[in-house]
Structures are given as C-alpha cells and as structure tokens.
C-alpha cells in the first residue's frame, strides 16, 4: 500500500455544513503496532459527526485540520500492526474509530485492534431480574432503534416515541407501546397503559425535565444521550438535593468486547440495523445533509429523501455523452435538473440500472444517424427504483411504489439519479426482489422471452412437442435468461459459453454445455448428436456455414444482434424458400411480458445472474466491462 492514494472526504475548518466537505486524494495511512489498516466497505454517519464540524466542542475537537470525519466502519483487514495478533489480512470486521482521529469517510482507515471485532460469530442474551418499564425517545433514530431492541432482550416493558410514519417500524422492533410524539399523549410522554418509567433512554434534545418527572417511578433515572447545558444543571441540582428521580448525561469509553457482543446479537437475529439510506463516497455531502435534516430513521449510510414537492429545481447527478465514439472516456458526469413526467409517465428515483451492449453500441454509432436523436444523451434503459410522482394519466402507481421499468432507447435516461418512464412499461417490483436483480431483468429477459415464444413458438407451460434448442453465449446478459426460459418449455437445451462458466450454465438447467473454444464448441456440435430446431443466437461472428449442418429440417436461427451478413442471408433464404433459415429479432417491449417475467423471478422459476455492481461515480468502469464482452450475466450501476 506504500505510496498508494485513496479518495477521502474532509473539511478544512469549522462550519460550512455539506458544502464544507471536500473530496481529495491523500496517501493511504499506515497502521501503528496496535492498529489495523481497513479497506472500508461501509461507514455510518452520526449526528456527532456534523456537530463536531459545527464547533460543538471547539477548540478540543477536531484536534487539527484538515479532518476526515466519521467513526463507525465495517470493512476488510488489509494489513495489521506488529502488536495485533487476533486479525489477519482478509478478515471481515466492524470497528469504532476514536473521534480524536476519526477517518471513516475514506476508502481506507486505521483502527485500534482493541476496538475492532470480527463480523460476526455468536452470543446469548438472557432475561433475568425484575421487570422494568423503559421509555425510549426517538425510537426510530440511529440510537433509539437499537435501544428498543436491546431493551426487549431484558425483562422489560418498552414504551417508545417516534413520528407517525415510523409507528409500525418501531412496533416491529419489539416496543410494547408506541406514541406519536406530535399527539398530546406523545408530547406528554404518557404511557397508554398508565405505567411509570423505571428508566428513560433519552435520544433527542429539547424535552424539559418538567415533562419527564411526573412520568417517572420512585427511584429512576433519565439517561440523556445528547446532554445540553440544561441537562447538566438539572443533573447537578438532583445530585445536590439527593433526589431519587434524576437525569444524568451519558459519558462512556467504547470497549471492543461490547461491540463484539452487539455484532453477535445481529448475527443471531436478536438485533438488526435499520438503514435509512445509502450513498457512495462521492455523494458524502448528501448523506451529511440528510443527517443534519434529522428527518431520517435509522442510520444514514455513506437516497436522500425526495418528494414531489422538493423535486422542483433539484439537480441530479447523470452520466451522458456528447457525440458518437469515445468509449468509457466519452462518458461525462454532470449535474442536471431532474426531469418532469408527462401525462402518461412516472418519475422514478433510480436504485439500480443495468448496462446492455446496445448502450455502448449506440454510442459507437451502430444506428447513426437515427439514434441517439440528439446530444448530449443519457444512455441505458433497464431500471428499477421508487416512484416519486406520476403523470395525471397514470392510475396504477403512486409515490413510494417500488417498480421495474424499461425506458425507450430513443430517450434513454437510465444512467442518472432520476428518470421518467412510460406507465405502461413500468411494473410493480414485488417484496423480496432486490433493486439490483430487478434492474437486470428488462431487456435481457424480454429479448429471450420474445425469441422463444413468438419466434420459436415454444410454450413456457411445458406443453407442445419437444424441441431441441441451442443457446449461444449462454452465460451472457440475454443467454442466461434464454436457457432458463427454454427449460420452462418442453425442450432439450444445448448451450455454449466459456470454460469458467460451464457449471453456472448447467445450474441454470442446460442439458448439454459446450466450451466455445473446444473443437465441438467451435462447430456447435451437440454431444448427443442432436440437430437443433431453434438457435437463440446471442453473440456475433458465427457464420451461417457453421449453423447450417447442425440444424434440423426446418431449423431456425434467431439472431439477436443481426449484422449486414445476417440480413443478406435472411433475404437469400427468404428468396429461395429455404426451410433452414436465419431471422433477425425485432420487437417492441410490452408491459404485460415484463410483468410476467418479474412474476417468474418472484416464484423462483427465473433468476438474474449479476456479474458486477458499480456506483454511478464509476459508470465508466461498468461501460468498459460491458465493452470487454466477457461479463457473466448482468452489469449493474447503483446511483
């Protein structure tokens, strides 16, 4: 790692908020004897992070500028200091960094070995002792959600407060009673069952002692996690008067064994992290702003909340190209106004978008001068995300719905934070189907579906006469769907792919799999000696002379990427009325077909194979990977 630079986010002085955060390249730190060097995989932002920037404990912290904030990290050990014996390179860990040094908003950081724990083995929590009544304020926040769950591991009755939109979430975490803090009972902290509290875990500011005191049992404490001047004065007064009801500020030094216990509790399903939102490091300012806004629930992770009313004038990050050619280097990162949906459209906050070969082929000029219609052009069409707002003519979706959509290649728009999609080409995304897997479905699965059902006449309910099918490039973005869909029909499937993907393609259901680099693979010869009734041809540069001797009497090659050679052979076979023929695949996507395919995925009859995932800030790398032509399944970008 010596001499290697890393991307970090830092601030150079007190104040400035999100705009004060600066993206820079600095040398990777070296661990001391008692430290480990981590490659950070995720870091959470806590209110103390931006309060330090604001000057909460000025001039004590930060000790010096520039300062890389944030302390709560998880990642992988790269190397360890000479005094660290319990970790080695490659270990997955969770760590807490001292706020004196911090360093979490970066690609790498150093952490004390004593405050780093494995991610994760096991633990036991027992309910013992007399029952206590606990109140947790702001129970949907970054600390409160853990407090509610941990309290329920003990012999407790938990009352919790939160906003109306999070009542069901907090109930699901185990709270026995949940109060909307904006209602009279919520504002007064009155237990619906009339209980008095034995302890209060107070996770929010601005609730005076006069509200707490009448709700407390005889010998009780309010533990204030964000103590202000008022708390310290009340604490001193309670102490001076020997009051049994008292408030006390929380002050502690973290211990590695406690962190290890918590990680084990998560693994055992006794504790869970609620994640409000996730951001790439390139968007750390947005995560910072979301934490300051204080409207999130759970931990902010480095989609800011978007509603129709705050979209007006909002800029979004997009990736576009300004002319034909240029490859990955031709992609430009820009900030643009968010689009507005027309009457028959929905506005989506994109959670994932998949890259297809047609995307970079259009940039290369394959359909020049017809497509793109104009420059600059935002490419990619296969998206999944959340509905922000709908056009006046769209009746089957509403804000907040999770969906999958295919955009028109005429307009594109997928490589961005937001896009507009036709309502009739947008379908619901069922619970349990991830945004990444959903984004891999549209073009690849629709192409395979049309080729098999409309062009090859295969019934996907398993009826009809058996057909022998060949799928070329069966580990690719279309081919892996073609194999699975073909096996839903009455078919025998032979498939070709590279040697490294033979087992994968077999696992998708193929009856025979050929390494395309072997003699049999190069000649497409079925190991069982079968002739093919249909070929789903998902790659290029295989001449008709290779296909023809392997076809049955009425065999058909369906070319998904037709070239000039394909069109000439198609015309010749048509002219000579040949029974063996090649046909170019041409189709318009339909919403009902996309909905059918999403349903198959939900039912476990079809699955998306993901090759790799990239943040939007690394869209060029995803583009290059697709151009390279050796992806296994789908390449996905997450804005």
N, C-alpha and C positions, 0 to 999 in steps of 0.2 A: 504493500500500500504506500510505500515511501514515495513522496512526490506527487501522488495522485490528488486531483482536485475533486471536490464534491459541491453539489448545489445546496445552499443553505438559505434560510430566511432570517434576517436580523434587523434590529433597529439601532440607530446611532445616537439617540438622545431620548429624554423623557418626552411623553406626549406624542401626538401625531396619529394615534389610532391605526386603522388598517393602512392608511396612506403612508404611515411612517415605517412600514415593513419594507425591506429592500431584499431583492433576490441577488445573491452574489455567488461567486465560485471561490472557495477557500481550500487550503490543504486539509486532507483528512487527518484528524487528530491521532496521536499515538498513545496507547494505554500505559499508565504507570504500573508499578509492580502489583498493586491491589485492584487493578481495573480490568475491564474487558472492553474491546472495541466491537461495537454492534453495527450491522447493516440494518437500518431502521425499516420496518415493514409498515408500521402504523404508529401514530402519536395522537393523543387526545389533547384538546385544548380545554383548560380550566379557567374560570374567571380570574384566579390569582395571576395568570399569565399577563392579561391585558391591564390588570390593576397595577402590577409592577411597572409596566410601561407608562402608566398614567402618573406614577410617582407615589404610590401608596406608602412605601417605606423609604422614600428618598431621605437621606443620601446613602442608606445602607445597602439597598439592592436596587438595580444591579450594581455589582461592585465596580464594573468598568464597562465602557462602550468601545466598539460595537458589541451587542449582546444577542445571542441566539436563544430565544425563549422556549418554554415548554419542557416538562419533566417526565411525563408518563408515556413510556415507549414499550413497544414489543418488536422483536426482530430476531436476527440470527447472529450468533457469535462469529466474528471474523478472525480475531486472534485474542490471546489473553496475556495479561502481565505475568511476570515470573512468579509472583506470590499467589496466583489464583490456581487452585488445584481441582476445583469441582466443576469446571466447564472446559470445553474444548471447541475448536472451530467446527461450525455446522450445527451446534446446539440451538434450538429454538427457545427463546427466553422472554420474560417480562421483566422490566426494570423501572426503578424510580431514580431519577437524577436529582442531585441537590439543586435547589433553586438558586444557590450561590453561583453555580457554574452553568446549570441548565444545558441546552444544546439539542433539544428534541426536534426542532423544526429544521431538519437536515437529513441528508442521505445516510450519514454515519454519525455516531456519537460514542463517547466513552462513558462507562457507568461503573460504579463501585461493585466489585464482585459480591460484597456482603449485602447489597440491595438489589441483586439480580437473582431471579429464581427460574427454574425450568418451566416450560409451557408444554404440558402440565401433567403430573400424576395426582394421588388420592387423599381423601380426608374424611373424618367422621365428625358430625355435629350432633350433640345430644341435647334433648330438652330436659332440664333439671331445674330445681329451685322453685320457689313460689311464683305464681303468675304475676306479671307486671303489666300495667296499662301504659302503652307508649304512644306518644304523638310524634309524627314526623311531618314537618312543614316542607312545602315544595317537594313533594314526594315523587314528582316526575322529572326532577332535575338530576344533574350528574352525580351528586352525592345522595340525594333523597331516595332515588330508586334502589340504591344498594342498601340504604338504611332500612327501608321497608322489608326487603327480602331477608337481610341478616337478622332483623328483629324477630321475624317469624321462625327462624331456626331455634330460637329460645322459647321458653314458656311465656308467651306474651299475647296480649290483645292489642292490635295496632290500629290506631286511627291515623288517617293521613289527609293532608290538604294538597290540592293541585287545581289547575284550571279545568273548566268544563270539558274541554276536548280530550283531556287525559284521564277522566274518571275511570273508564273501562280498563285502560292500561294499568293504572295503579291497583285496581281490584285484582287484575290478573297476576300482579306481583305478590299477592297474598294479604293485602291490607283487609282488615275486618270491617272497617268503616272508612268511607272516603267522602270528604267535604269539598265542595266547590268554594274556593276562598273568596269568591265575589258574592256569595249568598250571606244572609245575616248570620246563620249558624257558623258558616265558614269563617267569616270575619271575626266572630267572637270565639272561635276555636272550640265551640261547644260539642261534646261528644253526643251523637244521636241517641246512644243508649244511656246517657246520663253519667257516664264514668268520669272519675277524676284521674288525671295522669300521674303516674309514678316517675316518669321521665319524659322529657321533650328533646328530640333531636331537631334542633332549630337550624334549618338550612337556608334561610333567606333573611335579609335585613328588614328594618322598619316595622317590626311588631313590638309595641312597647310592653314593658313589664306589667303594666296595669291590665293588659289583655290576658297574659299568662296566669297571673296569680290566682284569680278565682277558679281556674280550671285544674289547679294542682292539688294532689293529695297532701297529707300532713307532712311527709318527710321526703321532699322531692327536689330534683334539680332540672333546670333548663340548660342544656348544653349548647352554647351558641358557637356555631362553626364559622361565622363571619363577624366576630365581635367588633363593635364600634365603640366610640367614647362613652355612649350611654350605657352599654353593657358593662364596661369596666367600672363606671361609677356605681351602678346597681350592685355589681359583684362586691365592691369594697364596702358598700352600705350593709348588704346582707351579712358579710363577714363580721363587720363591726358590731352588729346587733345580734349576732348568733342566731339568725333566722334559720328555721328548718326548711323553709321554701327559699330556694336561692338560684341565681343564674351564674353560670361560670363559663369563661372563654375556653375554647378547645385549643390546647397547645400540646404538640407531640413531636417526637422524632420517629420517623418511619423505621420499621425493623423488617429485615428480609424474611424472617420466619412467618410474620403476619401476612406478608404479601404472598408467600408460598401457600399458606392455608387458604387464602382467598382464591388463588388460581385453581387449587384443587377443588374448591367448592363449585367453581364454574364448570370444571370438567365433569363433576358428578351430577350436574343438573340442578344443584341446590341454589345456585346463584347465576344470574345472567346479566350481561351488559345490554342495555338498550341504546342503540346507536341512532342518534338524531339524523346525522348527515355525514357524508364523506367527501373529501376534497383531495385533489392531487396537490403536491407541494407547490406547484406553480400557481395555485389558487389559494394559498395560505391566507391572504388578506381577506377573502370572502369568509373563511372559517372564523377568522378573528372578529370580523364584523358581526357574524351570526352569534358568537358567544357574548359579545357586548350587548347585542339586541335583547338577550335574555328571554327570547320567546321560544327557544328550543326546548325539547325534552330530551333527556339522555345526554350523552357526551357528544360534543362536536368533534368530528373526525376529519383531520388533515390528510346536497343540493341546497344551496341556500333556499329558504322558503320562498316560493314565488306564488303570487296570486294574481288573478286578472287585473286587479286594481293597481298593482305595483309594476306591471309589465310596461306600462306606457313610458316611453323614453328610455327604457332599460337597455343597456348594451350587453351583448353576449359575445363570448369567445367563439370564433368559427375558423375553419381551415378552408382556404379556397385556392384556385389557380387562375392566373390572369391571361393565359394563352395556351395554345397547343404545345405539347412537349414539356420537357424539363424534369419528368420523373419525380422522385421524392423531393428533390431540391426546388422544384417548381411550386410546391405547396407553401402557402403563406398564412401565418397566424395573424388574425385581425380581430378587432372589436367592431361589431356592427349592431344597429338597432334590432331588437327582437322582431320577428315577423308577426303580422296580424292575420288571423284566419278569415277566409271568405265565408260566405253563407253555408257552403257545403263542406267546410273544413274544420279540423280541430287543431288547436295549438298544443304541442307536446313539449314537455321538459324531457329531453332525451337522457336516458340512463345507460343505453348501450347501442352501438351501431356496428354492423359487420361490413367488412370490405369484401367486394367481389371483383373478379378480374375485369369485368366490364367497366368498372370505375376508372382504373388506370388506362384501359384501352381507349376510352373516350378522350382522356387527356392526351393520349398518344396520337389521336386523330383518326381512329377507326371509322367514325361516322361523319367525318369532316366533309362538307361544312354544315351538315344538318344538326349535329349535336357536338358540344353544347350550343344552345341557341344564342347565348351571349356570354361575354366575360365581364367581370370575374364570375366564376362558377364554384359553388359549394357542392362537392361530389357526395356520393353514397345515398342509398335508398332504403336499406333494411334497418329499421329502428324499433326499439322498444322504450317505453317511458311512461310518463304520467300526464294525463290530460290537465292542462292549465285552464283552458276555456274553449268553448265551442261556438261555431257559427250558428246563426239563427235557424238554419235549416237542418241542423243535426239534432236528432231527438233521442238517440240511443246511447249517448255518452254524457257524462257530466264531469266537472272538475274533480280531480282526485282519483279517477278511474285509471287502473293500470292496463296498458294496451300494447299491442304489437301492430306495426303498420309497414306498408311498402309505399315508398314515395315514387312519383313519376320520374323517370330518367330525364325527362325534358327540364324539370325544375331542380332535381336533386335536393340537397339541403341537409343531408344526414350528418356530416362532419361539423357539428355545431352543438351548442348547449340547448337550443330550441329549434323547432321546425314546425311547419304546417303540413298536415296530411289530409287526404280526402277521407271523409267519414265512411264512405263505402269500401275503402281499402284499409280500414282500421278495425281490429277485432279485439275482444277482451283478452287480457292475459290472466289465466287462472292462478289462484294462490298456489304457491309451491313451485311455479315456473319462474326461474330467475330471469332478470333482465338480459343477462349475457346469453343464456341459452335461447331465449325468445328472439333476440336480435339475429341469431344465426339461422332462423327458420325461413323468412320470406322468399327471397329469390332462389336459393338453393333447393328448398323443398318444393316450391311451386313449380320450378322447371322440371324437376324429376317427376312430379305428380302428373303434369300435363303430358310429358313424354310417354309415360307408362299407360295412362288411362285414355287419353284422347288419340295419341299417335299409334300406340302399340295395342290398344284395345284390351288391356289387362284389367280384370275386375279385382278390386282390392278386398273383396269379401271371401276370396278363396274359391269362388265358383268359376266355371268355364273350363275349357280344355287346357291341359298343361302346356306351357310354352317354355322354351329354353332361351334364356336371356344372357347376354354378355354386357357387362358394365365396365367401360374403360375408365382409368383414373378413379378407381372406386374409393380411395381414401380422401378425395378432394371435397370441396365445398358442396358440389351437387352429387357426386358419385356416392358419397356415404349415405345420402338420403335415398338415392335410386336403389341401392342394394336392399335397404330396409323396407321400402315401399313395395318393391318387386316381390319380396318374400311374404307380403300380406296376401298376394295373389297365388294362384296355382302355377308356380314357376320352379324351374331349376336355374339357379343363378351361378354363372361363372364370372369372375371379376379379375381385373388386373390392377396392380399397384406396385410400389417399390418394396424391396425386401424388408425394410424396417416396419412396414405396416401390414404384413401378411396376417399376423394374429389378430390385429384390430378388425380387419375386413372379414375374417372368419367369424369373429364375435358378433358382427352385425348381421350374420345369417347366410353369407355366401356359401354355396355348396362346394365350389372349387375356386381357388385363388392362385393366380399366376404372377410371378415376379416378371415385370415387363422387360427386364434386362436379360432374361434367360432366352434360349432359342425358342421354346414353346411360347413364352410370353410375347416375344417379338412377332411371332407368326399368329398369335391369338388362338392357338390350337387348344381345344378342350381336352383335359387329361382323360375324360371318359369317352372321347371320340364323338361328342355330340356336335350337331350343326345348330347354329343359332337362328331362332325365329325372329329375334329382335336384338339389335345392338343399341344400347344407350351410350352414345359416344361423347365422353366428357372432356376429351383432350384434343390436341391438334397433331398434325404431321403424320397421320397414318393413312397411306394411300388406299384407294379403292381396291387395288390389286391384292392387298393383304386381307381385306374383308371378304371379298367375293367367294373364294374357295371355302370359307368357313360358314357360309350362310345356307340355310335350308332352302327349299324350292321357292318359297315366297318370302324369303328373308328380307328384312328392312333394317337399314342403318339410320338411326335418328341422330343427326349431327347437331349438338347443342351450341357449337361455336363455328358455324358454317363459314368457309372461305370461298374465294373465287373458284378454286378447284371443285369444292362441293357443289356449287351452283351449276358448274358446267356438267359435272357427272349427273346431277339431278335432271338437268334438261335432256341430256343424251338418253338416259334410262326412260324418261317420260316419252321421248320421241320414238324410241324403239319398242315401247310397250314391254320392257323387261320386267319379269316377275321379281327379280332381285334388284333392289333399288336403295338409293340413299336419299333422305329427305332432310331439308333444313328445318329446325324447330323455330317456329314463330308463334307467339301467343301474347295475349293481354291478360294480366293477372286479375283474378276475381276474389272479392272478399269472402265469399262462401267457401272457396277452396282453401284460403288461408285459415279460416276458422276451423275447417275440418282437420287440417294438418296440426294446428295448435292443440286440438282435442286429442289427436293421436299421441302427441308428446305427453299431454297430461295423463293419458291412460297407460303410458309406458310402452306403447307399441312403436314409438319412433323416438329417437334421441338425437340431440345436436352434439357433434364432436367438436370441441373447441381446441384449436391449435395453440392460440396465444391471445393475450389481452394486453392492451396498451392504454395509457391515459391519453386524452386528447392532445396534451402537450407533446406527445411522442407519435403523433399521427404519421409523420414521415417514415418512422420505423415500420409501422404496420403496412404502409404503402409499399415499402421496399420488400417486405416479407412476401406480400402477395405477388409482386412482380417476379420475385425469385422462383415462384412456381412449384415449391415443394412443401406447401402447407398441408398438414394433416387435419382436415376439417376446416372450421371457420376461424378467421382472424377478426377479433372484436376490439373496438375502441370504446372506452368509457369516458364520456365528458366529465 
